[in-house]
Amino acid sequence: MKRWIWVAVVLLLGGACKKSDMAKAKKRIREQAQWEAVWILGQKPDSVQTPRPRLRFDFANALCAGNGGCNTYQAILHITEKDLSISNLTAFKALCGQPRDGMEAAFFNALSRTSKARAKGDDLELLEANGNTLLVLTPALW
């Protein structure tokens, strides 16, 4: 019996840690609404040749928007106590050429796969459901 109680406590604490990560991320997003991508699906955007993708969270309207490096975009923001997801991403379709088009496609792909967020220092990480990091965002000034 004691063993089962111990297992239940460990599982509850594990869930509390995940909630804590999301709570910290939500707090960080509310403190800093504007972000710049510094890592996208394992790649660092080349900010010398192209502008880095940017993201702005709008909690009041449940939206996020910004610039993917070439095109402006807007999407619906879904945020709960445990999850953060982005859906219905729409973007203007200007042809910008490489490397902008490739970086922007990777950025939009990462946004659409996001299901969680985690604050890490000053940065914000957007994660897949399995915990893999999709994007690392740093505070941006617009």
C-alpha positions as semicolon CSV with decimal commas, in nm:
position;residue;x (nm);y (nm);z (nm)
1;M;0,000;0,000;0,000
2;K;0,277;0,244;0,090
3;R;0,445;0,170;-0,242
4;W;0,129;0,270;-0,436
5;I;0,094;0,589;-0,238
6;W;0,458;0,672;-0,315
7;V;0,399;0,607;-0,688
8;A;0,092;0,832;-0,683
9;V;0,289;1,111;-0,512
10;V;0,570;1,085;-0,768
11;L;0,324;1,096;-1,058
12;L;0,145;1,397;-0,912
13;L;0,471;1,581;-0,856
14;G;0,577;1,503;-1,211
15;G;0,255;1,655;-1,341
16;A;0,305;1,957;-1,116
17;C;0,649;2,014;-1,271
18;K;0,500;2,018;-1,619
19;K;0,232;2,263;-1,508
20;S;0,503;2,473;-1,349
21;D;0,697;2,486;-1,678
22;M;0,386;2,603;-1,863
23;A;0,295;2,850;-1,587
24;K;0,646;2,999;-1,608
25;A;0,620;3,018;-1,987
26;K;0,280;3,192;-1,972
27;K;0,417;3,442;-1,721
28;R;0,718;3,506;-1,944
29;I;0,494;3,552;-2,252
30;R;0,278;3,803;-2,064
31;E;0,589;3,996;-1,953
32;Q;0,743;3,998;-2,301
33;A;0,490;3,981;-2,585
34;Q;0,739;4,023;-2,871
35;W;0,991;3,754;-2,965
36;E;1,258;3,684;-3,225
37;A;1,357;3,332;-3,340
38;V;1,719;3,243;-3,269
39;W;1,684;2,867;-3,331
40;I;1,441;2,696;-3,572
41;L;1,421;2,316;-3,598
42;G;1,788;2,278;-3,514
43;Q;1,912;2,569;-3,729
44;K;2,020;2,920;-3,638
45;P;1,872;3,181;-3,874
46;D;2,133;3,392;-4,049
47;S;2,033;3,738;-3,932
48;V;2,301;3,901;-4,147
49;Q;2,142;3,794;-4,478
50;T;1,779;3,789;-4,369
51;P;1,572;3,928;-4,086
52;R;1,495;3,671;-3,819
53;P;1,134;3,557;-3,790
54;R;0,938;3,743;-3,525
55;L;0,639;3,653;-3,315
56;R;0,402;3,866;-3,107
57;F;0,152;3,710;-2,867
58;D;-0,187;3,880;-2,821
59;F;-0,362;3,710;-2,529
60;A;-0,659;3,948;-2,533
61;N;-0,757;3,842;-2,886
62;A;-0,615;3,486;-2,873
63;L;-0,384;3,559;-3,166
64;C;-0,019;3,557;-3,254
65;A;0,128;3,745;-3,546
66;G;0,455;3,866;-3,685
67;N;0,695;3,830;-3,974
68;G;0,833;3,494;-4,087
69;G;1,145;3,655;-4,234
70;C;0,971;3,755;-4,556
71;N;0,593;3,749;-4,514
72;T;0,371;3,880;-4,238
73;Y;0,141;3,623;-4,079
74;Q;-0,133;3,579;-3,824
75;A;-0,256;3,270;-3,640
76;I;-0,494;3,163;-3,367
77;L;-0,339;3,112;-3,024
78;H;-0,474;2,835;-2,802
79;I;-0,341;2,844;-2,448
80;T;-0,446;2,643;-2,143
81;E;-0,288;2,555;-1,809
82;K;-0,092;2,272;-1,973
83;D;-0,071;2,352;-2,345
84;L;0,004;2,620;-2,598
85;S;-0,076;2,564;-2,964
86;I;-0,095;2,774;-3,277
87;S;-0,340;2,702;-3,559
88;N;-0,494;2,851;-3,874
89;L;-0,172;3,027;-3,972
90;T;-0,225;3,258;-4,268
91;A;0,054;3,451;-4,438
92;F;0,099;3,678;-4,736
93;K;0,270;3,489;-5,017
94;A;0,548;3,712;-5,148
95;L;0,832;3,531;-5,323
96;C;1,146;3,625;-5,139
97;G;1,388;3,361;-5,269
98;Q;1,641;3,159;-5,074
99;P;1,745;3,161;-4,795
100;R;1,437;3,349;-4,673
101;D;1,176;3,110;-4,816
102;G;1,339;2,802;-4,658
103;M;1,382;2,964;-4,318
104;E;1,028;3,096;-4,321
105;A;0,883;2,756;-4,418
106;A;1,072;2,593;-4,129
107;F;0,949;2,865;-3,890
108;F;0,584;2,821;-3,997
109;N;0,622;2,442;-3,975
110;A;0,757;2,472;-3,620
111;L;0,474;2,706;-3,516
112;S;0,210;2,466;-3,647
113;R;0,366;2,172;-3,455
114;T;0,388;2,360;-3,123
115;S;0,195;2,214;-2,831
116;K;0,382;2,340;-2,524
117;A;0,609;2,620;-2,412
118;R;0,888;2,648;-2,158
119;A;1,068;2,954;-2,022
120;K;1,444;2,909;-2,012
121;G;1,624;3,209;-1,869
122;D;1,521;3,509;-2,077
123;D;1,428;3,286;-2,370
124;L;1,109;3,102;-2,457
125;E;1,113;2,753;-2,607
126;L;0,821;2,622;-2,811
127;L;0,797;2,243;-2,790
128;E;0,630;1,947;-2,958
129;A;0,403;1,723;-2,752
130;N;0,695;1,480;-2,696
131;G;0,906;1,762;-2,546
132;N;1,137;1,818;-2,844
133;T;1,232;2,183;-2,891
134;L;1,100;2,333;-3,215
135;L;1,184;2,701;-3,165
136;V;1,394;2,910;-2,931
137;L;1,273;3,269;-2,908
138;T;1,452;3,560;-2,748
139;P;1,295;3,893;-2,643
140;A;1,268;4,137;-2,932
141;L;1,214;4,510;-2,957
142;W;0,981;4,625;-3,232
